[in-house]
Structure formats: structure tokens, C-alpha cells
Amino acid sequence: MNQSVTGGNHSYKIIEVVGSSEKGSDDAIRNAIREAGRTLNNLDWFEVVGQRGHIDGDKVAHFQVSLKLGFRIES
């Protein structure tokens, strides 16, 4: 899902990414933002749009968090 949003005097592009972690949902969010930041400039905000996990036996094995990321479009 890609869309543009105008805020103030800036235009933003919105993308959706999924971060994952064995440690927890906060770490999954940080992983997604860190990875996206390697190729995207001007990241300004995120919105959590979903969470899910993987169960192995009777234990949580993996966390996944879906995020919308907003980044400013350079003029």
C-alpha cells in the first residue's frame, strides 16, 4: 500500500512494512524502522496497523508488527 499525504508545507509518502523479532513487539518495530531507514530518507513517523506472532509448541517464538511509515518527499 502506497499513498501520499500532505501535512503542513511538506508532502509525505506512506509505505507499509513488517518488522519481526524473537524478543518482542517493541524490538520488531525498531527492526522495521532501522531496516527501512537504510534505503529511505526523511522518515518522520510510524503507525502500528497490526500485530501477530508465531507459536512454537506452547511458547511465543516470534513477533511480527505491521507498520505504516511516513517519509517526507524531497522537492
Biopython code that builds the backbone (N, CA, C, O; Angstrom):
import numpy as np
from Bio.PDB.StructureBuilder import StructureBuilder

atoms = [
    (1, "MET", "N", (0.842, -1.175, 0.000)),
    (1, "MET", "CA", (0.000, 0.000, 0.000)),
    (1, "MET", "C", (0.885, 1.235, 0.000)),
    (1, "MET", "O", (1.688, 1.409, 0.916)),
    (2, "ASN", "N", (0.763, 2.068, -0.969)),
    (2, "ASN", "CA", (1.483, 3.331, -1.053)),
    (2, "ASN", "C", (0.482, 4.451, -1.227)),
    (2, "ASN", "O", (-0.454, 4.341, -2.020)),
    (3, "GLN", "N", (0.676, 5.525, -0.490)),
    (3, "GLN", "CA", (-0.179, 6.691, -0.647)),
    (3, "GLN", "C", (0.603, 7.916, -0.223)),
    (3, "GLN", "O", (1.589, 7.804, 0.506)),
    (4, "SER", "N", (0.175, 9.083, -0.670)),
    (4, "SER", "CA", (0.815, 10.337, -0.294)),
    (4, "SER", "C", (-0.119, 11.129, 0.594)),
    (4, "SER", "O", (-1.335, 11.115, 0.403)),
    (5, "VAL", "N", (0.457, 11.826, 1.572)),
    (5, "VAL", "CA", (-0.298, 12.667, 2.490)),
    (5, "VAL", "C", (0.395, 14.014, 2.537)),
    (5, "VAL", "O", (1.623, 14.083, 2.566)),
    (6, "THR", "N", (-0.387, 15.091, 2.545)),
    (6, "THR", "CA", (0.192, 16.419, 2.665)),
    (6, "THR", "C", (-0.007, 16.902, 4.091)),
    (6, "THR", "O", (-1.126, 16.878, 4.604)),
    (7, "GLY", "N", (1.073, 17.341, 4.738)),
    (7, "GLY", "CA", (1.000, 17.856, 6.099)),
    (7, "GLY", "C", (1.825, 19.115, 6.205)),
    (7, "GLY", "O", (3.012, 19.099, 5.880)),
    (8, "GLY", "N", (1.220, 20.225, 6.658)),
    (8, "GLY", "CA", (1.955, 21.476, 6.734)),
    (8, "GLY", "C", (2.426, 21.874, 5.354)),
    (8, "GLY", "O", (1.645, 21.899, 4.403)),
    (9, "ASN", "N", (3.700, 22.185, 5.248)),
    (9, "ASN", "CA", (4.286, 22.554, 3.962)),
    (9, "ASN", "C", (5.075, 21.405, 3.347)),
    (9, "ASN", "O", (5.920, 21.620, 2.479)),
    (10, "HIS", "N", (4.802, 20.203, 3.791)),
    (10, "HIS", "CA", (5.532, 19.035, 3.304)),
    (10, "HIS", "C", (4.569, 18.047, 2.665)),
    (10, "HIS", "O", (3.381, 18.018, 2.986)),
    (11, "SER", "N", (5.100, 17.241, 1.759)),
    (11, "SER", "CA", (4.351, 16.100, 1.232)),
    (11, "SER", "C", (5.044, 14.842, 1.721)),
    (11, "SER", "O", (6.271, 14.775, 1.789)),
    (12, "TYR", "N", (4.239, 13.849, 2.059)),
    (12, "TYR", "CA", (4.760, 12.608, 2.608)),
    (12, "TYR", "C", (4.325, 11.420, 1.762)),
    (12, "TYR", "O", (3.241, 11.413, 1.179)),
    (13, "LYS", "N", (5.175, 10.438, 1.708)),
    (13, "LYS", "CA", (4.855, 9.154, 1.099)),
    (13, "LYS", "C", (4.662, 8.171, 2.245)),
    (13, "LYS", "O", (5.401, 8.214, 3.229)),
    (14, "ILE", "N", (3.684, 7.293, 2.130)),
    (14, "ILE", "CA", (3.419, 6.295, 3.157)),
    (14, "ILE", "C", (3.618, 4.907, 2.554)),
    (14, "ILE", "O", (3.076, 4.588, 1.495)),
    (15, "ILE", "N", (4.402, 4.094, 3.248)),
    (15, "ILE", "CA", (4.582, 2.703, 2.837)),
    (15, "ILE", "C", (4.230, 1.807, 4.022)),
    (15, "ILE", "O", (4.192, 2.265, 5.164)),
    (16, "GLU", "N", (3.977, 0.548, 3.751)),
    (16, "GLU", "CA", (3.696, -0.404, 4.820)),
    (16, "GLU", "C", (4.796, -1.455, 4.840)),
    (16, "GLU", "O", (5.149, -2.025, 3.807)),
    (17, "VAL", "N", (5.332, -1.702, 6.030)),
    (17, "VAL", "CA", (6.395, -2.691, 6.214)),
    (17, "VAL", "C", (6.035, -3.580, 7.400)),
    (17, "VAL", "O", (5.169, -3.238, 8.205)),
    (18, "VAL", "N", (6.709, -4.723, 7.497)),
    (18, "VAL", "CA", (6.525, -5.627, 8.629)),
    (18, "VAL", "C", (7.890, -5.874, 9.258)),
    (18, "VAL", "O", (8.828, -6.305, 8.588)),
    (19, "GLY", "N", (7.984, -5.596, 10.554)),
    (19, "GLY", "CA", (9.199, -5.888, 11.310)),
    (19, "GLY", "C", (8.996, -7.150, 12.123)),
    (19, "GLY", "O", (7.870, -7.489, 12.487)),
    (20, "SER", "N", (10.091, -7.847, 12.409)),
    (20, "SER", "CA", (9.978, -9.075, 13.190)),
    (20, "SER", "C", (11.091, -9.146, 14.231)),
    (20, "SER", "O", (12.143, -8.522, 14.090)),
    (21, "SER", "N", (10.830, -9.919, 15.271)),
    (21, "SER", "CA", (11.806, -10.092, 16.342)),
    (21, "SER", "C", (11.427, -11.290, 17.194)),
    (21, "SER", "O", (10.247, -11.607, 17.346)),
    (22, "GLU", "N", (12.423, -11.949, 17.742)),
    (22, "GLU", "CA", (12.186, -13.004, 18.721)),
    (22, "GLU", "C", (12.030, -12.419, 20.120)),
    (22, "GLU", "O", (11.560, -13.103, 21.028)),
    (23, "LYS", "N", (12.427, -11.143, 20.303)),
    (23, "LYS", "CA", (12.439, -10.517, 21.631)),
    (23, "LYS", "C", (11.105, -9.902, 22.032)),
    (23, "LYS", "O", (10.718, -9.980, 23.199)),
    (24, "GLY", "N", (10.389, -9.288, 21.077)),
    (24, "GLY", "CA", (9.127, -8.644, 21.422)),
    (24, "GLY", "C", (8.669, -7.680, 20.351)),
    (24, "GLY", "O", (9.379, -7.427, 19.378)),
    (25, "SER", "N", (7.471, -7.141, 20.538)),
    (25, "SER", "CA", (6.897, -6.257, 19.522)),
    (25, "SER", "C", (7.641, -4.928, 19.431)),
    (25, "SER", "O", (7.788, -4.391, 18.332)),
    (26, "ASP", "N", (8.118, -4.374, 20.565)),
    (26, "ASP", "CA", (8.891, -3.130, 20.504)),
    (26, "ASP", "C", (10.150, -3.310, 19.666)),
    (26, "ASP", "O", (10.505, -2.439, 18.873)),
    (27, "ASP", "N", (10.814, -4.431, 19.843)),
    (27, "ASP", "CA", (12.021, -4.719, 19.073)),
    (27, "ASP", "C", (11.689, -4.916, 17.599)),
    (27, "ASP", "O", (12.471, -4.522, 16.734)),
    (28, "ALA", "N", (10.542, -5.520, 17.302)),
    (28, "ALA", "CA", (10.111, -5.695, 15.909)),
    (28, "ALA", "C", (9.886, -4.338, 15.246)),
    (28, "ALA", "O", (10.237, -4.151, 14.081)),
    (29, "ILE", "N", (9.301, -3.390, 15.982)),
    (29, "ILE", "CA", (9.101, -2.031, 15.457)),
    (29, "ILE", "C", (10.448, -1.390, 15.157)),
    (29, "ILE", "O", (10.651, -0.829, 14.080)),
    (30, "ARG", "N", (11.360, -1.474, 16.105)),
    (30, "ARG", "CA", (12.693, -0.871, 15.912)),
    (30, "ARG", "C", (13.422, -1.504, 14.726)),
    (30, "ARG", "O", (14.084, -0.803, 13.960)),
    (31, "ASN", "N", (13.305, -2.818, 14.574)),
    (31, "ASN", "CA", (13.944, -3.503, 13.444)),
    (31, "ASN", "C", (13.380, -3.015, 12.112)),
    (31, "ASN", "O", (14.133, -2.782, 11.167)),
    (32, "ALA", "N", (12.063, -2.860, 12.035)),
    (32, "ALA", "CA", (11.437, -2.397, 10.790)),
    (32, "ALA", "C", (11.904, -0.993, 10.435)),
    (32, "ALA", "O", (12.226, -0.718, 9.279)),
    (33, "ILE", "N", (11.943, -0.103, 11.424)),
    (33, "ILE", "CA", (12.355, 1.285, 11.173)),
    (33, "ILE", "C", (13.831, 1.345, 10.797)),
    (33, "ILE", "O", (14.207, 2.088, 9.890)),
    (34, "ARG", "N", (14.674, 0.568, 11.484)),
    (34, "ARG", "CA", (16.106, 0.555, 11.168)),
    (34, "ARG", "C", (16.346, 0.060, 9.740)),
    (34, "ARG", "O", (17.118, 0.661, 8.993)),
    (35, "GLU", "N", (15.689, -1.024, 9.368)),
    (35, "GLU", "CA", (15.868, -1.568, 8.014)),
    (35, "GLU", "C", (15.350, -0.603, 6.949)),
    (35, "GLU", "O", (16.009, -0.396, 5.930)),
    (36, "ALA", "N", (14.184, -0.015, 7.175)),
    (36, "ALA", "CA", (13.629, 0.939, 6.205)),
    (36, "ALA", "C", (14.529, 2.158, 6.083)),
    (36, "ALA", "O", (14.691, 2.705, 4.993)),
    (37, "GLY", "N", (15.115, 2.588, 7.198)),
    (37, "GLY", "CA", (15.991, 3.755, 7.192)),
    (37, "GLY", "C", (17.266, 3.564, 6.396)),
    (37, "GLY", "O", (17.933, 4.540, 6.053)),
    (38, "ARG", "N", (17.614, 2.326, 6.099)),
    (38, "ARG", "CA", (18.810, 2.068, 5.278)),
    (38, "ARG", "C", (18.613, 2.506, 3.829)),
    (38, "ARG", "O", (19.579, 2.849, 3.148)),
    (39, "THR", "N", (17.368, 2.495, 3.358)),
    (39, "THR", "CA", (17.119, 2.854, 1.955)),
    (39, "THR", "C", (16.192, 4.049, 1.785)),
    (39, "THR", "O", (16.089, 4.595, 0.686)),
    (40, "LEU", "N", (15.514, 4.465, 2.851)),
    (40, "LEU", "CA", (14.589, 5.601, 2.768)),
    (40, "LEU", "C", (15.137, 6.778, 3.564)),
    (40, "LEU", "O", (15.653, 6.605, 4.669)),
    (41, "ASN", "N", (15.022, 7.968, 3.000)),
    (41, "ASN", "CA", (15.436, 9.185, 3.696)),
    (41, "ASN", "C", (14.219, 9.880, 4.284)),
    (41, "ASN", "O", (13.092, 9.663, 3.840)),
    (42, "ASN", "N", (14.454, 10.709, 5.273)),
    (42, "ASN", "CA", (13.431, 11.594, 5.847)),
    (42, "ASN", "C", (12.275, 10.854, 6.510)),
    (42, "ASN", "O", (11.137, 11.321, 6.456)),
    (43, "LEU", "N", (12.546, 9.707, 7.135)),
    (43, "LEU", "CA", (11.486, 9.030, 7.890)),
    (43, "LEU", "C", (11.053, 9.940, 9.032)),
    (43, "LEU", "O", (11.891, 10.426, 9.791)),
    (44, "ASP", "N", (9.744, 10.175, 9.159)),
    (44, "ASP", "CA", (9.239, 11.097, 10.177)),
    (44, "ASP", "C", (8.324, 10.451, 11.204)),
    (44, "ASP", "O", (8.303, 10.886, 12.355)),
    (45, "TRP", "N", (7.573, 9.434, 10.830)),
    (45, "TRP", "CA", (6.606, 8.868, 11.773)),
    (45, "TRP", "C", (6.246, 7.437, 11.398)),
    (45, "TRP", "O", (6.506, 6.979, 10.285)),
    (46, "PHE", "N", (5.639, 6.744, 12.359)),
    (46, "PHE", "CA", (5.124, 5.399, 12.096)),
    (46, "PHE", "C", (3.790, 5.219, 12.799)),
    (46, "PHE", "O", (3.472, 5.909, 13.768)),
    (47, "GLU", "N", (3.016, 4.266, 12.282)),
    (47, "GLU", "CA", (1.738, 3.886, 12.878)),
    (47, "GLU", "C", (1.659, 2.361, 12.876)),
    (47, "GLU", "O", (1.820, 1.732, 11.830)),
    (48, "VAL", "N", (1.416, 1.773, 14.026)),
    (48, "VAL", "CA", (1.239, 0.323, 14.111)),
    (48, "VAL", "C", (-0.156, -0.011, 13.592)),
    (48, "VAL", "O", (-1.154, 0.499, 14.101)),
    (49, "VAL", "N", (-0.217, -0.872, 12.575)),
    (49, "VAL", "CA", (-1.512, -1.237, 11.995)),
    (49, "VAL", "C", (-1.893, -2.688, 12.276)),
    (49, "VAL", "O", (-3.024, -3.099, 12.013)),
    (50, "GLY", "N", (-0.954, -3.459, 12.806)),
    (50, "GLY", "CA", (-1.278, -4.839, 13.129)),
    (50, "GLY", "C", (-0.143, -5.539, 13.846)),
    (50, "GLY", "O", (1.023, -5.170, 13.705)),
    (51, "GLN", "N", (-0.498, -6.551, 14.616)),
    (51, "GLN", "CA", (0.493, -7.374, 15.303)),
    (51, "GLN", "C", (0.082, -8.832, 15.194)),
    (51, "GLN", "O", (-1.102, -9.166, 15.195)),
    (52, "ARG", "N", (1.076, -9.680, 15.101)),
    (52, "ARG", "CA", (0.811, -11.114, 15.123)),
    (52, "ARG", "C", (2.070, -11.813, 15.617)),
    (52, "ARG", "O", (3.128, -11.196, 15.744)),
    (53, "GLY", "N", (1.946, -13.082, 15.887)),
    (53, "GLY", "CA", (3.092, -13.825, 16.381)),
    (53, "GLY", "C", (3.069, -15.260, 15.907)),
    (53, "GLY", "O", (2.067, -15.759, 15.396)),
    (54, "HIS", "N", (4.196, -15.903, 16.092)),
    (54, "HIS", "CA", (4.356, -17.308, 15.734)),
    (54, "HIS", "C", (4.493, -18.099, 17.030)),
    (54, "HIS", "O", (5.258, -17.716, 17.915)),
    (55, "ILE", "N", (3.762, -19.188, 17.142)),
    (55, "ILE", "CA", (3.805, -20.034, 18.330)),
    (55, "ILE", "C", (4.529, -21.322, 17.983)),
    (55, "ILE", "O", (4.234, -21.960, 16.972)),
    (56, "ASP", "N", (5.478, -21.699, 18.828)),
    (56, "ASP", "CA", (6.208, -22.956, 18.664)),
    (56, "ASP", "C", (5.963, -23.784, 19.924)),
    (56, "ASP", "O", (6.455, -23.451, 21.003)),
    (57, "GLY", "N", (5.209, -24.851, 19.777)),
    (57, "GLY", "CA", (4.805, -25.623, 20.952)),
    (57, "GLY", "C", (3.810, -24.807, 21.751)),
    (57, "GLY", "O", (2.723, -24.492, 21.267)),
    (58, "ASP", "N", (4.176, -24.468, 22.964)),
    (58, "ASP", "CA", (3.294, -23.645, 23.790)),
    (58, "ASP", "C", (3.923, -22.294, 24.128)),
    (58, "ASP", "O", (3.523, -21.645, 25.095)),
    (59, "LYS", "N", (4.914, -21.870, 23.329)),
    (59, "LYS", "CA", (5.625, -20.621, 23.604)),
    (59, "LYS", "C", (5.583, -19.689, 22.400)),
    (59, "LYS", "O", (5.548, -20.129, 21.251)),
    (60, "VAL", "N", (5.588, -18.400, 22.690)),
    (60, "VAL", "CA", (5.704, -17.401, 21.624)),
    (60, "VAL", "C", (7.134, -17.455, 21.106)),
    (60, "VAL", "O", (8.085, -17.284, 21.869)),
    (61, "ALA", "N", (7.281, -17.692, 19.812)),
    (61, "ALA", "CA", (8.606, -17.841, 19.220)),
    (61, "ALA", "C", (9.041, -16.613, 18.441)),
    (61, "ALA", "O", (10.236, -16.376, 18.267)),
    (62, "HIS", "N", (8.078, -15.832, 17.971)),
    (62, "HIS", "CA", (8.415, -14.750, 17.047)),
    (62, "HIS", "C", (7.293, -13.717, 17.058)),
    (62, "HIS", "O", (6.115, -14.073, 17.086)),
    (63, "PHE", "N", (7.660, -12.439, 17.036)),
    (63, "PHE", "CA", (6.691, -11.345, 16.965)),
    (63, "PHE", "C", (6.803, -10.666, 15.608)),
    (63, "PHE", "O", (7.909, -10.487, 15.099)),
    (64, "GLN", "N", (5.681, -10.287, 15.018)),
    (64, "GLN", "CA", (5.651, -9.518, 13.771)),
    (64, "GLN", "C", (4.723, -8.330, 13.968)),
    (64, "GLN", "O", (3.618, -8.468, 14.492)),
    (65, "VAL", "N", (5.193, -7.148, 13.537)),
    (65, "VAL", "CA", (4.401, -5.928, 13.664)),
    (65, "VAL", "C", (4.327, -5.246, 12.300)),
    (65, "VAL", "O", (5.356, -4.971, 11.682)),
    (66, "SER", "N", (3.111, -4.974, 11.834)),
    (66, "SER", "CA", (2.900, -4.238, 10.578)),
    (66, "SER", "C", (2.846, -2.751, 10.897)),
    (66, "SER", "O", (2.145, -2.322, 11.814)),
    (67, "LEU", "N", (3.598, -1.972, 10.123)),
    (67, "LEU", "CA", (3.696, -0.530, 10.341)),
    (67, "LEU", "C", (3.431, 0.231, 9.062)),
    (67, "LEU", "O", (3.769, -0.234, 7.973)),
    (68, "LYS", "N", (2.826, 1.399, 9.189)),
    (68, "LYS", "CA", (2.844, 2.390, 8.125)),
    (68, "LYS", "C", (3.950, 3.363, 8.488)),
    (68, "LYS", "O", (3.998, 3.866, 9.610)),
    (69, "LEU", "N", (4.839, 3.629, 7.540)),
    (69, "LEU", "CA", (5.923, 4.583, 7.735)),
    (69, "LEU", "C", (5.689, 5.789, 6.847)),
    (69, "LEU", "O", (5.363, 5.642, 5.669)),
    (70, "GLY", "N", (5.853, 6.974, 7.399)),
    (70, "GLY", "CA", (5.727, 8.203, 6.623)),
    (70, "GLY", "C", (7.082, 8.859, 6.456)),
    (70, "GLY", "O", (7.819, 9.032, 7.427)),
    (71, "PHE", "N", (7.412, 9.222, 5.229)),
    (71, "PHE", "CA", (8.663, 9.939, 4.987)),
    (71, "PHE", "C", (8.406, 11.105, 4.052)),
    (71, "PHE", "O", (7.604, 11.022, 3.122)),
    (72, "ARG", "N", (9.120, 12.208, 4.329)),
    (72, "ARG", "CA", (8.962, 13.426, 3.532)),
    (72, "ARG", "C", (9.532, 13.235, 2.133)),
    (72, "ARG", "O", (10.616, 12.678, 1.956)),
    (73, "ILE", "N", (8.783, 13.705, 1.149)),
    (73, "ILE", "CA", (9.247, 13.680, -0.237)),
    (73, "ILE", "C", (10.104, 14.918, -0.458)),
    (73, "ILE", "O", (9.675, 16.039, -0.183)),
    (74, "GLU", "N", (11.316, 14.707, -0.956)),
    (74, "GLU", "CA", (12.216, 15.834, -1.223)),
    (74, "GLU", "C", (11.779, 16.559, -2.478)),
    (74, "GLU", "O", (11.385, 15.936, -3.465)),
    (75, "SER", "N", (11.852, 17.907, -2.433)),
    (75, "SER", "CA", (11.467, 18.676, -3.625)),
    (75, "SER", "C", (12.649, 18.935, -4.515)),
    (75, "SER", "O", (12.508, 19.568, -5.561)),
]
sb = StructureBuilder()
sb.init_structure("model")
sb.init_model(0)
sb.init_chain("A")
sb.init_seg("    ")
for serial, (resi, resn, name, xyz) in enumerate(atoms, 1):
    if name == "N":
        sb.init_residue(resn, " ", resi, " ")
    sb.init_atom(name, np.array(xyz, "f"), 0.0, 1.0, " ", f" {name:<3s}", serial, name[0])
structure = sb.get_structure()
